[in-house]
């Protein structure tokens, strides 16, 4: 087995372990991990956090890395790699550039739980692509598949969030910011997401070894 393949598999395994550890530590409440005060509760495990895009995308990342190990020789690996990179990239961008400025309380950014779920989760899939994945294989179809999870998540919680008294982010809450603002944020995030995907495909094509 080539050295690079061995290194790649080890990277996937270690990365999955690091992210899973951050998820577990966050769910059992080590440090303040939530931007919305009503998400935190007094139970030993903060199950409400599992409704947030942050935790769902992190869990998707762990499952994705482990699935890539199992399906290492399959072309499906490239869809998984792109999907988890886009989903957790969105998590990192929204958290660091949109949610933190509106936090209701100071955030201990440098505890491992925050760092793992909002920074490592964004960086590790990106490094996986840059260092290990073959280039020249991505196309717009990969980006479209990668957009499915964020769009479905948005649609579900915008539709039922008020009914279940849980809207994870202020810009998804029509009762707080109004429907026009909700759709404006969705359009802006979708445009950013699509733009980043387009740039990723362009970069990927430029890295083809001729």
JOURNOR-V633549 format. One line per field, one symbol per residue. phi: phi as a letter, one per 30 degrees, with the letter a starting at -180 (. if undefined). A space follows every 50 residues. Layout:
phi = ???
This chain:
phi = .edddddddddddddddddddddddddcididccdcddddbcddbddedd dddedddddeddddddddddceddddedddedddddddddedddddcbde dcddaecdeddddddddccedddddddeddccddcicdbddddddddddd ddeddddddceddchacdbedccddccjdddeddddddddddeddddddd ddddddcddc
